[in-house]
């Protein structure tokens, strides 16, 4: 019920029935409507509950009471009760578009994206111009990865409101997700033209530039967004990414730190600050930040892998292997974690069969990956299977004939296979390319 209509209804009620019961009913409706959020959510809920319990209203107004109570429950985070109330409102009034749209929002907040889309779609069958339902369905399609439907909905929303910069920028995000960077930039440009102070559009455009490795333009856009809003957490974090990509770790750490200052629960900022600390050589700070990122998001396989690498740098191999194992458990398709566990097991030397199995699994995911091939070749050398090592090194050298570590490793394998001249030729060529190439092999006991 709109505030204006409710005020007219309350006024008429006061004239026709100025009884204590009517006065209480008027107060209950005032709380239930909660015009301008004059009452806390608990008062709004109690007001709507009183109206519903009294049972005096028509189906239309009972639906409004359930809808308003659903909104109040949604506002305090009781999503299940909000869904129940929206459902009651829809049962009483199947044409209640706002109740359908808001129930879609509630389902979306629970992660039930298919049901959310179903509610938005039903709402739009009743009212094809319902702007909130179109915009929210677009956002939900995007969350599902259905970019084409998201773009179609954003386009429909923009036709209804051609100057709504939020929708234009959101469509830009969808185009960027699709990899259509030209149309993405066009939307961000248009959003900025309409509202030069709309920081999100600068961030969106900056992320396109960052993806295209145009770091100068990305830096300019993120910096402008921060000028407009110095607490814009995405802009701060994204500028950190640019500084990180430029190997400017001090400024990257500063930007990630400011993002964390704004949002203490920003797991990605902790994870990437950890990577910057590691690149900076500060392994203790790196591990501390990975600890925090994983406390906030225990499902992040990439950060388990990152912490494993920091432990590997510290030569804490048991913890490194433990973290790589957890990364693989969370993401069985993480070839990088399989590769790193293969390497850690190779260094330790007590589970060479496990190391080989890890590299085998990684190569099934990333065939001909030179790092995995190089590591498996080393495992074969340690296992005393030089012919298999030679085969892996041959594959590596096919893509990069001047790779010194592969040349040196193949030289050792050839010597062990009985080809002394071929082995010497390879090791000599490797040393000419990199004089210290033998040092890494020495640490593995391979000479």
C-alpha positions in Angstrom: 0.0 0.0 0.0 1.5 3.4 -1.0 2.0 5.9 1.8 -0.5 8.3 0.2 -3.2 5.7 -0.2 -2.7 4.5 3.4 -3.0 8.1 4.8 -6.3 8.5 2.9 -7.5 5.1 4.2 -6.5 6.0 7.8 -8.2 9.4 7.5 -11.5 7.8 6.3 -11.3 5.2 9.1 -10.9 7.9 11.7 -14.1 9.7 10.4 -16.3 6.6 10.1 -15.2 4.7 13.2 -13.5 6.7 15.9 -13.6 3.8 18.4 -10.8 2.5 20.5 -10.7 -0.6 18.3 -10.6 1.5 15.1 -7.9 3.7 16.7 -5.8 0.6 17.4 -6.4 -0.7 13.9 -5.2 2.6 12.5 -2.0 2.5 14.6 -1.4 -1.1 13.6 -1.7 -0.1 9.9 0.6 2.9 10.4 3.2 0.6 11.9 2.7 -2.0 9.2 3.1 0.5 6.4 6.0 2.1 8.2 6.0 5.2 6.0 9.5 6.7 5.9 10.8 3.9 8.2 9.4 5.8 11.1 9.3 2.6 13.2 11.9 -0.1 13.8 11.4 -3.4 12.0 10.1 -5.1 15.1 7.3 -2.5 15.5 6.4 -2.9 11.8 6.2 -6.6 12.1 4.0 -6.4 15.2 1.8 -3.9 13.4 1.3 -6.2 10.4 0.9 -9.2 12.6 -1.9 -7.5 14.5 -3.7 -6.6 11.2 -3.3 -10.2 9.9 -4.5 -11.7 13.2 -7.5 -9.4 13.3 -8.7 -10.8 10.0 -10.9 -7.9 9.2 -9.4 -6.8 5.9 -10.2 -7.8 2.3 -7.9 -10.2 0.5 -6.3 -7.2 -1.2 -5.4 -5.5 2.1 -4.4 -8.7 3.8 -2.0 -9.3 0.9 -0.6 -5.9 1.6 -0.1 -6.7 5.3 1.7 -9.9 4.5 3.8 -8.1 1.9 4.8 -5.3 4.3 5.7 -7.8 7.0 7.7 -9.7 4.5 9.7 -6.6 3.7 10.3 -6.0 7.4 11.5 -9.6 7.9 13.8 -9.2 4.8 15.2 -6.0 6.3 16.3 -7.8 9.5 17.7 -10.8 7.6 15.0 -13.4 8.3 14.8 -14.5 4.7 12.8 -17.7 5.2 10.0 -15.8 7.1 10.1 -13.1 4.4 9.6 -15.7 1.7 6.7 -17.2 3.7 5.0 -13.8 3.9 5.6 -12.9 0.3 4.1 -16.3 -0.6 1.0 -15.6 1.5 0.6 -12.2 -0.2 0.9 -13.8 -3.6 -1.6 -16.5 -2.7 -4.1 -13.8 -1.7 -3.3 -11.7 -4.8 -1.7 -13.6 -7.6 -1.2 -10.4 -9.6 0.9 -8.8 -6.8 3.9 -7.9 -8.9 6.0 -6.3 -6.1 5.5 -9.4 -3.9 6.7 -11.6 -6.7 9.7 -9.4 -7.4 10.6 -9.1 -3.7 10.3 -12.9 -3.2 12.7 -13.2 -6.1 15.1 -11.0 -4.3 14.7 -13.2 -1.2 15.3 -16.4 -3.1 18.3 -14.8 -4.7 19.8 -13.9 -1.4 19.6 -17.5 -0.4 21.4 -18.6 -3.6 18.3 -20.1 -5.2 18.9 -18.3 -8.5 16.5 -20.4 -10.5 13.6 -19.7 -8.2 14.5 -16.0 -8.2 14.4 -15.9 -12.0 11.1 -17.8 -12.0 9.6 -15.1 -9.7 11.0 -12.2 -11.7 9.7 -13.8 -14.9 6.2 -14.3 -13.5 6.2 -10.6 -12.4 7.2 -9.5 -15.8 4.5 -11.5 -17.5 2.0 -9.5 -15.4 3.9 -6.2 -15.8 6.5 -6.2 -18.6 7.7 -2.7 -17.6 8.4 -3.5 -13.9 11.8 -2.0 -13.7 13.0 -3.6 -10.5 12.1 -7.1 -11.8 13.9 -6.5 -15.1 17.0 -5.2 -13.4 17.1 -7.9 -10.7 16.5 -10.7 -13.2 19.4 -9.3 -15.3 21.7 -9.3 -12.2 20.6 -12.9 -11.4 21.2 -14.1 -14.9 24.7 -12.6 -14.7 25.3 -14.3 -11.4 24.4 -17.6 -13.1 26.8 -17.0 -15.9 24.0 -16.5 -18.4 25.5 -13.4 -19.9 23.3 -13.2 -23.0 20.0 -13.1 -21.1 21.6 -10.6 -18.6 22.5 -8.3 -21.5 19.0 -8.6 -23.0 17.4 -7.7 -19.6 19.8 -4.8 -19.0 19.0 -3.5 -22.5 15.3 -3.7 -21.8 15.8 -1.8 -18.5 17.8 0.9 -20.3 15.0 1.3 -22.9 12.7 2.1 -20.1 15.2 4.5 -18.4 17.8 5.6 -21.0 19.6 7.8 -18.5 19.8 5.3 -15.6 23.6 5.1 -15.3 23.5 2.1 -13.0 21.9 -0.1 -15.6 24.2 1.2 -18.3 27.3 0.4 -16.2 25.9 -3.0 -15.2 25.4 -3.9 -18.9 29.0 -2.8 -19.3 30.0 -5.3 -16.7 28.0 -8.0 -18.5 29.7 -7.2 -21.8 33.1 -7.4 -20.1 32.2 -10.8 -18.6 31.4 -11.9 -22.1 34.7 -10.7 -23.4 33.1 -8.0 -25.5 35.4 -5.2 -24.4 34.5 -2.7 -27.1 30.8 -2.7 -26.1 31.7 -2.7 -22.4 33.9 0.4 -22.8 31.1 2.1 -24.8 28.7 1.5 -21.9 31.1 2.7 -19.3 31.9 5.8 -21.4 28.2 6.6 -21.8 27.6 6.2 -18.0 30.5 8.6 -17.3 29.1 11.0 -19.9 25.8 11.0 -18.2 27.3 11.2 -14.7 31.0 12.1 -14.6 31.0 11.5 -10.8 29.8 7.9 -11.0 32.8 6.1 -9.6 31.6 2.6 -10.4 31.8 3.3 -14.2 35.4 4.3 -13.9 36.1 1.1 -12.0 34.4 -1.0 -14.6 36.2 0.6 -17.4 39.5 0.3 -15.5 39.0 -3.4 -15.1 38.6 -3.8 -18.9 41.8 -1.9 -19.4 43.5 -4.1 -16.7 42.3 -7.2 -18.4 43.8 -5.9 -21.7 47.0 -5.2 -19.8 46.6 -1.5 -20.6 47.9 -0.6 -17.1 48.3 3.1 -17.7 44.6 3.6 -18.6 43.5 1.2 -15.8 45.6 3.2 -13.3 44.0 6.5 -14.4 40.5 5.1 -14.1 41.0 3.5 -10.7 42.7 6.7 -9.4 39.8 8.8 -10.7 37.3 6.5 -8.9 39.3 6.9 -5.7 39.3 10.7 -6.1 35.5 10.6 -6.3 35.2 8.2 -3.4 38.3 7.6 -1.3 36.6 4.7 0.3 35.7 2.9 -2.9 36.9 -0.6 -1.9 36.8 -2.1 -5.5 38.8 0.9 -6.8 41.4 0.6 -4.1 41.7 -3.2 -4.6 41.8 -2.9 -8.4 44.5 -0.3 -8.3 46.5 -2.7 -6.1 46.1 -5.3 -8.9 47.6 -2.8 -11.4 50.5 -2.0 -9.1 51.0 -5.7 -8.5 51.1 -6.4 -12.2 53.7 -3.7 -12.6 55.8 -5.3 -9.8 55.4 -2.2 -7.7 54.8 -4.3 -4.5 55.1 -1.4 -2.0 52.2 0.5 -3.7 50.2 -2.7 -4.2 50.5 -3.5 -0.5 49.4 0.1 0.3 46.3 -0.2 -1.9 45.3 -3.6 -0.6 45.8 -2.3 2.9 43.5 0.6 2.4 40.9 -1.7 0.9 41.1 -3.8 4.0 40.9 -0.7 6.2 37.6 0.1 4.5 36.3 -3.6 4.5 37.9 -5.8 7.1 36.3 -8.8 5.6 37.6 -8.4 2.1 39.2 -11.9 1.7 40.5 -11.2 -1.8 42.4 -8.2 -0.6 44.1 -10.2 2.1 45.0 -13.0 -0.4 46.5 -10.6 -2.9 48.3 -8.6 -0.3 49.8 -11.9 0.8 51.1 -12.5 -2.7 52.6 -9.1 -2.8 54.3 -9.7 0.6 55.7 -13.0 -0.8 57.0 -11.3 -3.9 58.5 -8.7 -1.6 60.3 -11.6 0.3 58.3 -11.2 3.5 57.0 -14.7 4.0 55.8 -14.3 7.6 53.5 -11.4 6.6 52.4 -13.4 3.5 51.4 -16.4 5.6 49.6 -14.2 8.1 47.5 -12.6 5.4 46.8 -16.0 3.8 45.7 -17.2 7.2 43.2 -14.3 7.4 41.9 -14.7 3.8 41.3 -18.4 4.5 39.6 -17.7 7.8 37.2 -15.4 5.9 36.8 -17.8 2.9 37.8 -21.4 3.7 36.7 -22.5 0.2 39.4 -20.5 -1.7 41.6 -23.1 -3.4 43.8 -20.5 -4.9 44.8 -19.1 -1.5 45.5 -22.5 -0.1 47.9 -22.9 -3.0 49.3 -19.5 -2.4 50.0 -20.2 1.3 51.5 -23.5 0.2 54.0 -21.7 -2.0 54.9 -19.4 0.9 55.5 -22.5 3.1 57.5 -24.0 0.3 59.7 -20.9 0.2 60.3 -21.3 3.9 61.2 -25.0 3.3 58.3 -26.0 5.5 57.4 -28.9 3.3 54.8 -30.7 5.4 52.7 -27.5 5.7 53.2 -26.8 2.0 52.0 -30.3 1.0 49.1 -30.0 3.4 48.0 -26.8 1.8 48.4 -28.0 -1.8 46.4 -31.1 -0.8 43.6 -28.9 0.5 43.6 -26.8 -2.7 43.2 -30.0 -4.8 40.4 -31.2 -2.5 38.6 -28.0 -3.0 39.3 -27.8 -6.8 40.2 -31.2 -8.3 40.9 -29.3 -11.6 43.6 -27.2 -10.1 46.5 -28.2 -12.2 48.7 -25.6 -10.6 48.2 -27.2 -7.1 48.9 -30.6 -8.5 52.1 -29.3 -10.1 53.2 -27.7 -6.8 52.5 -30.8 -4.7 54.5 -32.8 -7.3 57.4 -30.4 -6.8 57.2 -30.4 -3.0 57.1 -34.2 -2.9 60.0 -34.3 -5.3 62.1 -32.0 -3.0 61.3 -34.1 0.1 62.1 -37.3 -1.9 60.1 -39.7 0.3 57.0 -40.1 -2.0 58.3 -40.0 -5.5 55.5 -42.2 -6.8 53.0 -39.7 -5.3 55.0 -36.9 -7.0 54.8 -38.7 -10.4 51.0 -39.3 -9.9 50.5 -35.6 -9.2 52.4 -34.6 -12.3 50.4 -37.2 -14.3 47.1 -35.8 -13.1 48.2 -32.3 -13.8 49.2 -33.2 -17.4 45.8 -34.7 -18.0 44.4 -31.3 -17.2 47.1 -29.3 -19.0 48.7 -31.5 -21.6 52.2 -30.4 -22.7 52.5 -27.9 -19.9 56.3 -27.2 -19.8 56.5 -26.8 -16.0 54.6 -30.1 -15.3 56.7 -31.9 -18.0 59.9 -30.6 -16.5 58.9 -31.6 -13.0 57.8 -35.1 -14.1 61.1 -35.5 -15.9 62.9 -34.7 -12.7 60.8 -37.3 -10.9 61.7 -39.9 -13.5 65.4 -39.1 -13.0 65.0 -39.6 -9.3 63.1 -42.9 -10.0 65.9 -44.1 -12.3 63.8 -44.0 -15.5 66.0 -41.8 -17.8 64.2 -42.8 -21.0 60.9 -41.4 -19.7 62.7 -38.3 -18.5 64.2 -37.8 -22.0 60.7 -38.1 -23.6 59.3 -35.3 -21.3 62.3 -33.1 -21.9 61.9 -33.6 -25.6 58.4 -32.3 -25.4 59.5 -29.3 -23.4 62.3 -28.4 -25.8 60.0 -28.8 -28.8 58.2 -25.5 -27.7 61.4 -23.8 -26.4 64.7 -25.3 -27.7 66.7 -22.9 -25.6 65.3 -23.7 -22.2 68.4 -24.3 -20.1 66.9 -26.4 -17.3 65.3 -28.8 -19.8 68.5 -29.0 -21.7 70.6 -29.7 -18.6 68.1 -32.3 -17.3 68.0 -34.1 -20.6 71.8 -34.1 -20.6 71.8 -35.9 -17.3 69.1 -38.3 -18.5 71.1 -39.1 -21.7 74.3 -39.8 -19.7 72.3 -42.1 -17.4 70.8 -43.8 -20.4 74.3 -44.5 -21.8 74.5 -41.6 -24.3 77.5 -39.8 -22.9 78.2 -37.6 -25.9 74.6 -36.5 -26.3 74.4 -35.8 -22.6 77.6 -33.7 -22.6 76.3 -31.7 -25.6 73.1 -30.9 -23.8 74.7 -29.9 -20.5 77.3 -27.8 -22.2 74.6 -26.0 -24.2 72.6 -25.4 -21.0 75.6 -23.9 -19.2 76.3 -21.6 -22.1 72.7 -20.3 -21.8 72.8 -20.2 -18.0 76.1 -20.7 -16.2 74.5 -21.5 -12.8 72.0 -24.1 -14.2 73.6 -27.0 -12.4 72.9 -25.5 -8.9 69.2 -26.4 -8.8 69.9 -30.0 -9.9 72.6 -30.2 -7.2 70.0 -29.4 -4.5 67.9 -32.3 -5.8 70.9 -34.7 -5.7 71.1 -34.8 -9.5 74.5 -34.4 -11.1 
